């Protein structure tokens, strides 16, 4: 990914709408679920929201590392394992996005080694058509690749984009212009300030 990488800022209202769409699909398909497994970190917040909307209180997770900010660091791998017995359960495996498909591939392999489930369904808020993995359920399709910045990852993603700009003492207005020019996003003053504070903390 280069400095001209196009991005989309996802709002909390949009997340609510996407989660409601997923819930509607799951109910329409009469998908029997008695446990949700969120793929961390992207699936943590959607997992909690779906848990509430569906009235499914058995929510657990494990963590896969693949990206740092908006940039891929290495091959996807399980950093923290699933420590729950899911044998005989109807499980929904959830992430925020199916981007390359690598995370879901690793996640499915991991889940399969954690017990023999009765039924396993996969879901994500977004499905990118470049992905090698198509979830069973997804709320929205992304046909032209863009980096999606979810509200729970704004600081992390913006700070990584600022770092790639390699600027000396950047100011907020300059960064606002560059985010629009290079990444096609309108970033608020507060969002940029938060990202800069995060970067200053990392340099200490």
GROMACS elastic network, one bead per residue, 0.5 to 0.9 nm:
[ bonds ]
;  ai    aj funct       b0    kb
    1     4     6  0.79673   500
    1     5     6  0.61512   500
    1    70     6  0.86067   500
    1    71     6  0.70887   500
    1    72     6  0.86063   500
    2     5     6  0.55739   500
    2   164     6  0.86275   500
    3     6     6  0.87034   500
    3   161     6  0.78096   500
    3   164     6  0.70895   500
    3   165     6  0.71228   500
    3   182     6  0.61838   500
    3   183     6  0.76167   500
    4   181     6  0.79988   500
    4   183     6  0.58773   500
    4   184     6  0.87796   500
    5   146     6  0.72011   500
    5   147     6  0.73178   500
    5   182     6  0.66041   500
    5   183     6  0.54642   500
    5   184     6  0.84834   500
    6   145     6  0.79638   500
    6   146     6  0.52053   500
    6   147     6  0.63250   500
    6   148     6  0.89154   500
    6   182     6  0.69983   500
    6   184     6  0.57826   500
    6   185     6  0.79519   500
    7   145     6  0.87484   500
    7   146     6  0.50141   500
    7   148     6  0.57337   500
    7   149     6  0.69761   500
    7   183     6  0.53237   500
    7   184     6  0.62384   500
    7   185     6  0.63927   500
    8   146     6  0.66443   500
    8   147     6  0.62809   500
    8   149     6  0.59299   500
    8   150     6  0.85002   500
    8   183     6  0.82110   500
    8   184     6  0.75485   500
    8   185     6  0.63268   500
    9   147     6  0.87284   500
    9   148     6  0.62796   500
    9   150     6  0.64136   500
    9   151     6  0.76022   500
    9   154     6  0.81742   500
    9   185     6  0.67293   500
    9   186     6  0.81704   500
    9   187     6  0.83560   500
   10    13     6  0.83373   500
   10    14     6  0.62644   500
   10    15     6  0.70585   500
   10   148     6  0.68600   500
   10   149     6  0.58050   500
   10   151     6  0.61686   500
   11    14     6  0.50852   500
   11    15     6  0.63630   500
   11    16     6  0.87683   500
   11   149     6  0.88851   500
   11   150     6  0.70612   500
   11   151     6  0.60368   500
   12    16     6  0.62619   500
   12    17     6  0.86683   500
   12   150     6  0.82027   500
   12   151     6  0.63272   500
   12   152     6  0.89932   500
   13    16     6  0.51158   500
   13    17     6  0.63126   500
   13    18     6  0.87240   500
   14    17     6  0.50236   500
   14    18     6  0.61332   500
   14    19     6  0.85676   500
   15    18     6  0.50857   500
   15    19     6  0.60987   500
   15    20     6  0.85343   500
   15    46     6  0.79336   500
   15   125     6  0.79590   500
   15   150     6  0.81547   500
   15   151     6  0.84361   500
   16    19     6  0.52116   500
   16    20     6  0.61924   500
   16    21     6  0.86833   500
   16    46     6  0.88637   500
   16    49     6  0.81502   500
   17    20     6  0.51246   500
   17    21     6  0.62621   500
   17    22     6  0.87702   500
   17   139     6  0.88323   500
   18    21     6  0.50551   500
   18    22     6  0.63206   500
   18    23     6  0.87011   500
   18   125     6  0.59718   500
   18   126     6  0.83859   500
   18   138     6  0.85734   500
   18   139     6  0.54858   500
   18   140     6  0.73198   500
   19    22     6  0.50672   500
   19    23     6  0.62039   500
   19    24     6  0.86013   500
   19    46     6  0.69563   500
   19    49     6  0.72174   500
   19    50     6  0.65548   500
   19    53     6  0.84373   500
   19   125     6  0.68427   500
   19   139     6  0.73503   500
   20    23     6  0.50316   500
   20    24     6  0.61434   500
   20    25     6  0.86646   500
   20    50     6  0.81759   500
   20    53     6  0.78446   500
   20   139     6  0.85370   500
   21    24     6  0.50523   500
   21    25     6  0.62878   500
   21    26     6  0.87066   500
   21   125     6  0.87720   500
   21   138     6  0.83229   500
   21   139     6  0.56306   500
   21   140     6  0.87079   500
   22    25     6  0.50981   500
   22    26     6  0.61865   500
   22    27     6  0.86242   500
   22    50     6  0.83353   500
   22   123     6  0.78709   500
   22   124     6  0.81075   500
   22   125     6  0.73059   500
   22   137     6  0.68224   500
   22   138     6  0.63315   500
   22   139     6  0.54163   500
   23    26     6  0.51091   500
   23    27     6  0.61526   500
   23    28     6  0.84922   500
   23    50     6  0.70583   500
   23    53     6  0.72716   500
   23    54     6  0.69867   500
   24    27     6  0.52393   500
   24    28     6  0.60285   500
   24    29     6  0.85561   500
   25    28     6  0.50905   500
   25    29     6  0.61223   500
   25    30     6  0.84914   500
   25    31     6  0.86780   500
   25   137     6  0.70935   500
   25   138     6  0.84188   500
   25   139     6  0.82760   500
   26    29     6  0.52057   500
   26    30     6  0.61441   500
   26    31     6  0.53353   500
   26    32     6  0.83640   500
   26   137     6  0.75031   500
   27    31     6  0.61869   500
   27    32     6  0.85351   500
   27    54     6  0.88950   500
   28    31     6  0.77105   500
   29    32     6  0.88048   500
   31    90     6  0.88744   500
   31   121     6  0.83708   500
   32    90     6  0.65181   500
   32    91     6  0.85501   500
   32   119     6  0.86040   500
   33    36     6  0.74823   500
   33    56     6  0.77884   500
   33    89     6  0.79847   500
   33    91     6  0.57598   500
   33    92     6  0.64552   500
   33   119     6  0.84474   500
   33   120     6  0.87605   500
   33   121     6  0.86314   500
   34    56     6  0.64112   500
   34    57     6  0.83445   500
   34    58     6  0.69057   500
   34    89     6  0.66006   500
   34    90     6  0.54227   500
   34    91     6  0.63871   500
   34    92     6  0.81958   500
   35    51     6  0.86679   500
   35    56     6  0.66123   500
   35    57     6  0.75159   500
   35    59     6  0.59385   500
   35    60     6  0.78823   500
   35    86     6  0.82133   500
   35    89     6  0.70181   500
   35    90     6  0.63299   500
   35    92     6  0.64004   500
   35    93     6  0.88473   500
   36    47     6  0.68959   500
   36    48     6  0.89565   500
   36    50     6  0.84909   500
   36    51     6  0.72056   500
   36    56     6  0.75344   500
   36    57     6  0.83766   500
   36    58     6  0.63742   500
   36    60     6  0.63639   500
   36    61     6  0.80457   500
   36    90     6  0.86003   500
   36    91     6  0.56700   500
   36    93     6  0.61671   500
   36    94     6  0.72557   500
   37    43     6  0.84918   500
   37    47     6  0.74161   500
   37    58     6  0.86195   500
   37    59     6  0.60159   500
   37    60     6  0.50099   500
   37    62     6  0.76611   500
   37    82     6  0.86406   500
   37    91     6  0.68754   500
   37    92     6  0.60554   500
   37    94     6  0.62180   500
   37    95     6  0.89369   500
   38    41     6  0.80701   500
   38    42     6  0.80730   500
   38    44     6  0.56161   500
   38    45     6  0.85486   500
   38    46     6  0.79875   500
   38    47     6  0.55003   500
   38    48     6  0.85279   500
   38    59     6  0.74853   500
   38    60     6  0.62876   500
   38    62     6  0.68292   500
   38    63     6  0.85183   500
   38    92     6  0.82088   500
   38    93     6  0.59909   500
   38    95     6  0.61421   500
   39    42     6  0.64981   500
   39    44     6  0.67718   500
   39    47     6  0.85640   500
   39    60     6  0.89755   500
   39    61     6  0.58149   500
   39    62     6  0.56825   500
   39    63     6  0.58992   500
   39    64     6  0.68089   500
   39    93     6  0.71765   500
   39    94     6  0.59880   500
   39    95     6  0.53128   500
   39    96     6  0.83589   500
   39   103     6  0.84877   500
   39   104     6  0.84672   500
   39   107     6  0.72946   500
   40    43     6  0.53304   500
   40    44     6  0.57026   500
   40    61     6  0.64868   500
   40    62     6  0.56760   500
   40    64     6  0.59421   500
   40    65     6  0.81410   500
   40    95     6  0.75379   500
   41    44     6  0.56370   500
   41    45     6  0.83733   500
   41    61     6  0.88948   500
   41    62     6  0.82785   500
   41    63     6  0.61545   500
   41    64     6  0.72646   500
   41    65     6  0.81935   500
   41    95     6  0.82490   500
   41    96     6  0.87811   500
   42    45     6  0.71700   500
   42    46     6  0.78498   500
   42    94     6  0.88885   500
   42    95     6  0.57631   500
   42    96     6  0.51503   500
   42    97     6  0.77139   500
   42   150     6  0.85807   500
   42   152     6  0.82811   500
   42   153     6  0.84480   500
   43    46     6  0.54338   500
   43    47     6  0.56392   500
   43    48     6  0.85281   500
   43    61     6  0.83299   500
   43    93     6  0.89361   500
   43    94     6  0.57847   500
   43    96     6  0.50911   500
   43    97     6  0.83882   500
   43   124     6  0.81245   500
   44    47     6  0.51811   500
   44    48     6  0.64209   500
   44    49     6  0.88625   500
   44    60     6  0.89213   500
   44    61     6  0.74641   500
   44    94     6  0.86122   500
   44    95     6  0.77770   500
   44    96     6  0.84157   500
   45    48     6  0.52175   500
   45    49     6  0.63037   500
   45    50     6  0.86901   500
   45    96     6  0.85344   500
   45   152     6  0.77340   500
   46    49     6  0.50317   500
   46    50     6  0.60414   500
   46    51     6  0.83321   500
   46    94     6  0.77974   500
   46    95     6  0.74570   500
   46    96     6  0.67546   500
   46   124     6  0.86084   500
   46   125     6  0.79813   500
   47    50     6  0.52608   500
   47    51     6  0.59613   500
   47    52     6  0.86398   500
   47    59     6  0.72691   500
   47    60     6  0.85542   500
   47    61     6  0.87793   500
   47    94     6  0.66482   500
   47    95     6  0.78243   500
   47    96     6  0.88736   500
   48    52     6  0.63269   500
   48    53     6  0.87323   500
   48    57     6  0.89257   500
   48    59     6  0.73644   500
   49    52     6  0.51961   500
   49    53     6  0.61881   500
   49    54     6  0.85495   500
   50    54     6  0.57567   500
   50    55     6  0.79450   500
   50    56     6  0.78553   500
   51    54     6  0.54353   500
   51    55     6  0.56986   500
   51    57     6  0.59028   500
   51    58     6  0.76916   500
   51    59     6  0.67800   500
   52    55     6  0.51058   500
   52    56     6  0.66118   500
   52    57     6  0.73603   500
   53    56     6  0.79190   500
   54    57     6  0.86300   500
   56    59     6  0.73044   500
   60    82     6  0.78608   500
   60    83     6  0.86576   500
   60    84     6  0.75540   500
   61    81     6  0.82740   500
   61    82     6  0.61782   500
   61    83     6  0.83968   500
   61    84     6  0.86943   500
   62    78     6  0.76550   500
   62    79     6  0.79750   500
   62    80     6  0.55986   500
   62    81     6  0.52221   500
   62    83     6  0.79339   500
   62   107     6  0.87191   500
   63    77     6  0.85869   500
   63    78     6  0.59502   500
   63    79     6  0.56535   500
   63    80     6  0.50075   500
   63    81     6  0.67035   500
   63    82     6  0.80511   500
   63   107     6  0.89747   500
   64    76     6  0.65030   500
   64    77     6  0.54735   500
   64    79     6  0.55386   500
   64    80     6  0.70999   500
   64    81     6  0.85776   500
   64   103     6  0.70496   500
   64   106     6  0.81509   500
   64   107     6  0.75675   500
   65    68     6  0.81107   500
   65    73     6  0.85654   500
   65    74     6  0.81905   500
   65    75     6  0.81234   500
   65    76     6  0.56073   500
   65    77     6  0.57138   500
   65    78     6  0.65057   500
   65    79     6  0.64149   500
   65   103     6  0.82543   500
   66    71     6  0.87909   500
   66    72     6  0.60409   500
   66    73     6  0.61108   500
   66    74     6  0.58932   500
   66    75     6  0.60264   500
   66    77     6  0.69112   500
   66   102     6  0.84894   500
   66   103     6  0.72730   500
   67    70     6  0.65949   500
   67    71     6  0.55400   500
   67    73     6  0.53556   500
   67    74     6  0.73653   500
   67    75     6  0.89052   500
   67    76     6  0.82033   500
   68    71     6  0.56054   500
   68    72     6  0.62747   500
   68    73     6  0.62404   500
   68   156     6  0.78423   500
   68   157     6  0.80474   500
   68   160     6  0.78038   500
   69    72     6  0.80013   500
   69   153     6  0.78203   500
   69   154     6  0.89238   500
   69   155     6  0.86130   500
   69   156     6  0.51188   500
   69   158     6  0.76408   500
   69   159     6  0.75806   500
   69   160     6  0.53554   500
   69   161     6  0.78426   500
   70   147     6  0.70750   500
   70   148     6  0.86469   500
   70   149     6  0.82650   500
   70   156     6  0.80073   500
   70   157     6  0.52772   500
   70   158     6  0.81220   500
   70   160     6  0.64464   500
   70   161     6  0.70656   500
   71   157     6  0.85665   500
   71   160     6  0.76717   500
   71   161     6  0.86598   500
   72    75     6  0.81487   500
   73    76     6  0.87683   500
   74    77     6  0.85171   500
   75   102     6  0.79169   500
   75   103     6  0.89153   500
   76   102     6  0.63104   500
   76   103     6  0.58199   500
   76   105     6  0.89545   500
   76   106     6  0.68283   500
   77   103     6  0.78264   500
   77   106     6  0.66570   500
   77   107     6  0.85221   500
   78    81     6  0.63772   500
   78   106     6  0.74357   500
   78   107     6  0.76614   500
   78   110     6  0.77937   500
   80    83     6  0.88564   500
   81   110     6  0.80556   500
   82    85     6  0.85684   500
   82   110     6  0.80564   500
   82   111     6  0.75482   500
   82   114     6  0.71877   500
   83   114     6  0.79938   500
   84   114     6  0.76786   500
   84   115     6  0.89134   500
   85    88     6  0.89049   500
   85    89     6  0.87955   500
   85   114     6  0.69173   500
   85   115     6  0.64899   500
   86    89     6  0.54655   500
   86    90     6  0.82519   500
   86    91     6  0.76277   500
   86   111     6  0.85143   500
   86   114     6  0.69293   500
   86   115     6  0.56053   500
   86   116     6  0.70782   500
   86   117     6  0.60075   500
   86   118     6  0.87589   500
   87    90     6  0.88305   500
   87   114     6  0.77979   500
   87   118     6  0.70309   500
   88   115     6  0.79639   500
   88   116     6  0.62086   500
   88   119     6  0.78466   500
   89   116     6  0.81358   500
   89   117     6  0.50739   500
   89   118     6  0.50617   500
   89   119     6  0.66505   500
   89   120     6  0.82592   500
   90   117     6  0.64581   500
   90   118     6  0.54351   500
   90   120     6  0.59724   500
   90   121     6  0.80051   500
   91   117     6  0.71237   500
   91   118     6  0.78714   500
   91   119     6  0.61647   500
   91   121     6  0.63049   500
   91   122     6  0.84368   500
   92   119     6  0.84989   500
   92   120     6  0.59583   500
   92   122     6  0.56537   500
   92   123     6  0.70982   500
   93   104     6  0.88335   500
   93   107     6  0.83908   500
   93   108     6  0.81897   500
   93   111     6  0.87526   500
   93   120     6  0.71398   500
   93   121     6  0.61057   500
   93   123     6  0.62829   500
   93   124     6  0.85748   500
   94    97     6  0.87802   500
   94   104     6  0.89529   500
   94   121     6  0.85595   500
   94   122     6  0.59034   500
   94   124     6  0.56381   500
   94   125     6  0.85706   500
   94   135     6  0.89966   500
   95    98     6  0.73251   500
   95   103     6  0.88733   500
   95   104     6  0.80885   500
   95   122     6  0.83544   500
   95   123     6  0.66048   500
   95   125     6  0.72267   500
   95   126     6  0.88208   500
   96   123     6  0.83079   500
   96   124     6  0.50208   500
   96   125     6  0.50966   500
   96   126     6  0.65165   500
   96   127     6  0.89378   500
   96   150     6  0.85094   500
   97   101     6  0.89245   500
   97   123     6  0.85587   500
   97   124     6  0.51782   500
   97   125     6  0.57011   500
   97   127     6  0.58050   500
   97   128     6  0.75720   500
   97   138     6  0.85462   500
   97   148     6  0.85429   500
   98   101     6  0.54691   500
   98   102     6  0.83161   500
   98   103     6  0.76837   500
   98   104     6  0.71097   500
   98   123     6  0.86951   500
   98   124     6  0.65173   500
   98   125     6  0.82964   500
   98   126     6  0.63516   500
   98   128     6  0.61092   500
   98   129     6  0.87996   500
   98   131     6  0.62590   500
   98   132     6  0.84764   500
   98   133     6  0.68045   500
   98   134     6  0.72599   500
   98   135     6  0.73767   500
   98   138     6  0.89195   500
   99   102     6  0.78543   500
   99   103     6  0.82394   500
   99   126     6  0.81726   500
   99   127     6  0.66829   500
   99   128     6  0.54889   500
   99   129     6  0.82199   500
   99   130     6  0.72108   500
   99   131     6  0.52979   500
   99   132     6  0.83398   500
   99   133     6  0.83909   500
   99   145     6  0.88401   500
   99   147     6  0.89247   500
  100   103     6  0.75734   500
  100   104     6  0.88037   500
  100   128     6  0.77247   500
  100   129     6  0.89796   500
  100   130     6  0.65657   500
  100   132     6  0.61198   500
  100   133     6  0.74892   500
  101   104     6  0.54945   500
  101   105     6  0.62622   500
  101   106     6  0.88617   500
  101   128     6  0.89655   500
  101   130     6  0.85180   500
  101   134     6  0.77638   500
  102   105     6  0.51269   500
  102   106     6  0.63121   500
  102   107     6  0.85157   500
  102   131     6  0.82681   500
  102   132     6  0.76488   500
  102   133     6  0.78024   500
  103   106     6  0.52948   500
  103   107     6  0.59795   500
  103   108     6  0.85645   500
  104   108     6  0.59310   500
  104   109     6  0.84820   500
  104   122     6  0.85917   500
  104   133     6  0.69844   500
  104   135     6  0.85059   500
  105   108     6  0.53706   500
  105   109     6  0.63746   500
  105   110     6  0.87087   500
  105   132     6  0.89135   500
  105   133     6  0.73795   500
  106   109     6  0.52513   500
  106   110     6  0.61970   500
  106   111     6  0.87107   500
  107   110     6  0.50719   500
  107   111     6  0.61258   500
  107   112     6  0.85835   500
  108   111     6  0.51263   500
  108   112     6  0.61297   500
  108   113     6  0.87332   500
  108   122     6  0.89549   500
  109   112     6  0.52389   500
  109   113     6  0.65705   500
  110   113     6  0.52808   500
  110   114     6  0.65797   500
  111   114     6  0.50657   500
  111   115     6  0.70754   500
  111   116     6  0.87415   500
  111   117     6  0.87797   500
  112   115     6  0.60332   500
  112   116     6  0.66235   500
  112   117     6  0.77669   500
  113   116     6  0.78364   500
  114   117     6  0.87993   500
  116   119     6  0.87852   500
  117   120     6  0.65699   500
  121   135     6  0.79283   500
  121   136     6  0.61844   500
  121   137     6  0.79517   500
  122   134     6  0.86791   500
  122   135     6  0.51000   500
  122   136     6  0.51788   500
  122   137     6  0.63750   500
  122   138     6  0.85970   500
  123   126     6  0.87203   500
  123   134     6  0.88042   500
  123   135     6  0.51503   500
  123   136     6  0.58136   500
  123   138     6  0.54697   500
  123   139     6  0.84962   500
  124   127     6  0.67940   500
  124   135     6  0.66801   500
  124   136     6  0.86131   500
  124   137     6  0.66062   500
  124   139     6  0.70172   500
  124   140     6  0.86932   500
  125   137     6  0.83996   500
  125   138     6  0.53356   500
  125   139     6  0.50530   500
  125   140     6  0.63871   500
  125   141     6  0.87916   500
  126   138     6  0.57929   500
  126   139     6  0.59363   500
  126   141     6  0.57696   500
  126   142     6  0.68585   500
  127   130     6  0.86000   500
  127   131     6  0.73310   500
  127   133     6  0.86197   500
  127   134     6  0.69855   500
  127   135     6  0.74631   500
  127   138     6  0.62283   500
  127   139     6  0.78100   500
  127   140     6  0.63182   500
  127   142     6  0.60389   500
  127   143     6  0.86136   500
  128   131     6  0.55230   500
  128   134     6  0.85901   500
  128   140     6  0.86349   500
  128   141     6  0.58496   500
  128   143     6  0.61706   500
  128   144     6  0.78317   500
  128   145     6  0.68064   500
  128   146     6  0.87492   500
  129   132     6  0.80783   500
  129   133     6  0.89606   500
  129   134     6  0.83043   500
  129   141     6  0.70053   500
  129   142     6  0.62640   500
  129   143     6  0.54806   500
  129   144     6  0.78183   500
  129   145     6  0.79697   500
  130   133     6  0.88180   500
  130   142     6  0.87355   500
  130   143     6  0.78280   500
  130   144     6  0.85322   500
  130   145     6  0.74227   500
  131   134     6  0.70627   500
  134   137     6  0.82771   500
  134   138     6  0.85135   500
  135   138     6  0.63784   500
  138   141     6  0.75342   500
  142   145     6  0.64740   500
  142   146     6  0.77549   500
  143   146     6  0.89043   500
  149   152     6  0.82480   500
  149   153     6  0.63570   500
  149   154     6  0.60956   500
  149   157     6  0.67456   500
  149   158     6  0.84887   500
  150   153     6  0.54073   500
  150   154     6  0.63482   500
  150   157     6  0.89134   500
  151   154     6  0.54395   500
  151   155     6  0.87266   500
  152   155     6  0.81103   500
  152   156     6  0.87671   500
  153   156     6  0.53535   500
  153   157     6  0.60126   500
  153   158     6  0.84100   500
  154   157     6  0.53319   500
  154   158     6  0.58779   500
  154   159     6  0.82502   500
  154   191     6  0.74533   500
  154   195     6  0.79549   500
  155   158     6  0.53761   500
  155   159     6  0.58746   500
  155   160     6  0.84350   500
  155   191     6  0.71704   500
  155   192     6  0.80911   500
  155   194     6  0.64496   500
  155   196     6  0.85937   500
  155   198     6  0.72109   500
  156   159     6  0.54140   500
  156   160     6  0.62626   500
  156   161     6  0.88040   500
  156   195     6  0.72227   500
  156   198     6  0.81394   500
  157   160     6  0.51932   500
  157   161     6  0.62968   500
  157   162     6  0.87004   500
  157   195     6  0.84771   500
  158   161     6  0.50729   500
  158   162     6  0.61371   500
  158   163     6  0.85970   500
  158   179     6  0.89343   500
  158   191     6  0.81256   500
  158   192     6  0.73257   500
  158   195     6  0.60677   500
  158   196     6  0.88109   500
  159   162     6  0.50234   500
  159   163     6  0.61462   500
  159   164     6  0.87265   500
  159   192     6  0.81802   500
  159   194     6  0.86994   500
  159   196     6  0.66932   500
  159   198     6  0.71534   500
  159   199     6  0.63467   500
  160   163     6  0.50957   500
  160   164     6  0.64241   500
  160   165     6  0.89123   500
  160   195     6  0.87284   500
  160   199     6  0.86968   500
  161   164     6  0.51873   500
  161   165     6  0.65566   500
  161   179     6  0.85549   500
  162   165     6  0.51455   500
  162   166     6  0.71372   500
  162   167     6  0.78303   500
  162   170     6  0.88746   500
  162   175     6  0.77967   500
  162   179     6  0.87238   500
  162   195     6  0.82979   500
  162   196     6  0.83462   500
  162   199     6  0.89046   500
  163   166     6  0.56319   500
  163   167     6  0.77326   500
  163   199     6  0.82310   500
  164   167     6  0.84160   500
  165   178     6  0.87935   500
  167   170     6  0.58158   500
  170   173     6  0.85480   500
  170   174     6  0.65521   500
  170   175     6  0.67154   500
  171   174     6  0.54007   500
  171   175     6  0.62880   500
  171   176     6  0.87396   500
  172   175     6  0.50963   500
  172   176     6  0.61191   500
  172   177     6  0.87334   500
  172   189     6  0.64823   500
  172   192     6  0.63812   500
  172   193     6  0.70869   500
  172   196     6  0.89541   500
  173   177     6  0.63523   500
  173   178     6  0.86792   500
  173   189     6  0.78763   500
  174   177     6  0.52602   500
  174   178     6  0.62787   500
  174   179     6  0.86817   500
  175   179     6  0.59488   500
  175   180     6  0.84955   500
  175   187     6  0.86206   500
  175   192     6  0.75354   500
  176   179     6  0.52446   500
  176   180     6  0.63773   500
  176   181     6  0.87011   500
  176   185     6  0.85884   500
  176   186     6  0.69342   500
  176   187     6  0.60035   500
  176   188     6  0.74686   500
  176   189     6  0.77339   500
  176   192     6  0.77835   500
  177   180     6  0.52541   500
  177   181     6  0.61249   500
  177   182     6  0.85202   500
  177   186     6  0.84848   500
  178   182     6  0.56789   500
  178   183     6  0.75786   500
  178   184     6  0.88287   500
  179   182     6  0.54402   500
  179   183     6  0.51264   500
  179   184     6  0.63588   500
  179   185     6  0.58269   500
  179   186     6  0.68875   500
  179   187     6  0.70091   500
  180   183     6  0.55424   500
  180   186     6  0.58141   500
  180   187     6  0.78621   500
  181   184     6  0.58980   500
  181   185     6  0.81366   500
  182   185     6  0.84041   500
  183   186     6  0.88842   500
  187   190     6  0.83783   500
  187   191     6  0.64223   500
  187   192     6  0.68757   500
  188   191     6  0.51996   500
  188   192     6  0.64187   500
  188   193     6  0.86602   500
  189   192     6  0.53490   500
  189   193     6  0.61803   500
  189   194     6  0.86784   500
  190   193     6  0.50125   500
  190   194     6  0.60852   500
  190   195     6  0.86025   500
  191   194     6  0.52112   500
  191   195     6  0.63272   500
  191   196     6  0.87507   500
  192   195     6  0.50731   500
  192   196     6  0.61761   500
  192   197     6  0.86327   500
  193   196     6  0.50895   500
  193   197     6  0.61895   500
  193   198     6  0.86203   500
  194   197     6  0.51475   500
  194   198     6  0.62747   500
  194   199     6  0.87611   500
  195   198     6  0.50401   500
  195   199     6  0.62967   500
  195   200     6  0.87130   500
  196   199     6  0.50187   500
  196   200     6  0.61630   500
  196   201     6  0.86033   500
  197   200     6  0.50761   500
  197   201     6  0.62484   500
  197   202     6  0.87422   500
  198   201     6  0.51627   500
  198   202     6  0.63850   500
  198   203     6  0.89320   500
  199   202     6  0.50533   500
  199   203     6  0.64417   500
  200   203     6  0.52483   500
  200   204     6  0.67370   500
  201   204     6  0.54486   500
